Amino acid sequence: MKHLSIDIETYSDIDIGKCGLFKYCDSDEFEILLFAYAYDFGAVTVVDLTAGQEIPPEVLADLQSPDVIKHAYNAAFEITCLNHAGYTTPPEQWRCTMLHGLYLGYPAGLANLGKALGLPDDKRKMAAGKALIRYFCVPCKGTKRNGGRTRNLPKHDPDKWATFCEYNAQDVVTEMADYQRLKAYPVPDWVQDDWVLDYELNRRGILLDMDLVKGALAIDEEHREDLTRQAIEITGLSNPNSRNQLLTWINDNSDLELEKLTKETVASSLQVASGDAAKVLRIRKNLAKSSVAKYQAMDRAVCRDGRIRGVLQFYGANRTGRWAGRLVQVQNLPHDVPPAIDVARRLTEAGDRQDLMLLYGDVASTLSQIIRTAFVAPDDAMLCVSDFSAIEARVLSWLAGEQWRLDVFAQNGDIYCASASSMFGVPVVKHGVNGHLRQKGKVAELALGYQGGPSALISMGALKQGLTEEELPDIVHRWRTSNPRIQDYWYSVDNAAMSVMRDAQPVGLPHGIIFSRECNLLYGYDYLAIQLPSGRKLYYPQPSIADNQFGRPAIHYRTQLGAKWVNTSTYGGKLVENITQAVARDCLALAIKRLVQHGYKPLMHIHDEVVLEVPKKDLHDDEIARINAIMCAPIPWAPGLLLNADGFVSPYYKKD
């Protein structure tokens, strides 16, 4: 196989960071400026398309040839831009060095990856790149000095352009150097196939109800103007949205003595404030709600055909390989649902703030609650949504062999009730006998599966749900006592990892989990690796044993924290969390692949929930049953893992 490494530089008047790759290419102003390439990791050639140069015919042919592997960092960018510009190239023929780095636990970003890998200076990304991109790749502000132009062309600074061509070539050099250092541990073929499916999913996109989006934005603007007007009438301030002005007014006109105006101080002050101060604090609270941020993101990123694309990033969480949300951040959509949701949608589409406020009271919360419904099906189709039920709890129980929990799942029982019953030794029925204990079971299930304690319960909202801080240690003790195999599993995993670190001999655990130490002696790279039941591996770069913050020996490894490549520590429960979430991720990936094989078209997925677009002419009465059956089909590498899924059909996305 021949290898063709590629990097391109482009221009568009669309902000790719705010609007995404597909909207970026969707602009009439989009064009490819430079095309740098190298065959078989050799010398780099730069084609300057702005100077009338053309990509050589043999390169154009190889862009389509299955006998040539194409390489790029963040290859989705090259694939999308090239295809949009008329240079046809199939995504399945590409290999993404960003994915490769993420798979091995390294940071995203070509410069960050090169730094983490310790590339020599002559192989690293040029530091001047950001300034050159700002100069040539995005619009500029017209000034008297530049003659009022809104775009910088090569002729406006030939020296900078020559440097930009060097930068383009150097990116290929850096990408090739990265690949050479990563290739000893390749991305599994099936993960590569999933990357292609994910690219097609993102390219397909999902339709937006732009009437709803525009209506929500208009209502929010009107609502904020009205609240600001009310605040001005009460306070007499010129700008009641000014934190300092408002803080001074509240302290001068009430018994309150506030040092700051945060979400927490406003909420606590509302419990004791009265009169005008209470009114102003309530207005402040409503103004602080960011209920339309996602609507704004939709409005920015929607393409000309009304679809939004690129809302998911493959391997966005490189510790587990799970997807990450982009643009609208679909992984953290609100869960609340307003009553009579269709009425709320119609009023919002019409921009009818008065009736929305009359019927629902809290305009900001209502707009937030219907954000999911902005994702819609075309007129000739419906959305089919299928969601794995308690998949992390099922996977953890299966990995640890906690049989009583597996029995609950086999009987389609409520794990929260069952957990509470096991903890307190009494029957617990949802909305029935001892039903009040179910909430304790639920909080415990969500917080304690990965060796968490009282602080984990608090972070999961235990105190907000009526539990007291004094009873939290007892809940932790009861949950652990009820789940001895899970508790044992934390220590088995920790011992396996520590054993491998001490003597470098592989250690196996049930279900094909294998801990090993893998080293690339050529470059001095070292990994703690955990092989999952699927055969995929989790990698922890440059591991070592050192004392943690509690003064106990623990495994440390390198990871990206903000902009820094630093050491961090881990422990048994955290490793169990990584393994469990990674296995759940592999279950979802297999389900998506099976759905595609059955002819379905996934549009997006949120955690363990898949959203499909099905033409009405193909929709059967038992469609969801069919989809759920595909989702829950036995998994060859996970015998005995019982999955369950539920779903619904709707013209718009919602929380069922």
Buried (B, 14 or more C-beta within 10 A) or exposed (E): EEBBBBBBBBBBEBBBEEBBBBBBBBBEEBBBBBBBBBBEBEEBBBBBBBEEEEBEEEBBEBBEBEEBBBBBBBBBBBBBBBBBBEBEBBBBBBBBBBBBBBBBBBBBBBBBBBBBBEBEEEBBBBEBBEEBBEBBBBBBEEEEEEEEEEBBEBEBBEEBBEBBBBBBBBBBBBBBBBBBBBEBBEBEEBBBEBBBBBBBBBBBBBBBBBBBBBBBBBBBEBBBEBBBEBBBEBBEBEEBBEEEBBBEBBBEBBEBEBEEBEEEBBEEBBEEBEEBBBBBBBBBBBBEBEBBEBBBBBBBBBBEEBBBBBBBBBBBBBBBBBBBBBBBEBBEBBEEBBEEBEBBBBBBBBBBBEEBBEBBEBBBBBBBBBBBBBBBBBEEBBBBBBBBBBBBBBBBBBBBBBEEBBEBBEEEEBBBBBBBBBBBEEEBBEEEEBEEBBBBBBBBBBBBBBBBBBEBBBEBEBBEEEBEEEEBEEBBEBBBEBBEBBBEBBEBBBBBBBBBBEEEEBBEBEBEBBBBBBEBEEBEBBBBBBBBBBEBBBBBBBBBEEEBEEEEEBBBBBBBEEEEBEEBBBBBBBBBBBBBBBBBBBBBBBBBBBBBEEEBBBBBBBBBBBBBBBEEEEEEEEBBEBBBBBBBEEBEBBEEBBBBBBBEBBBBBBBE
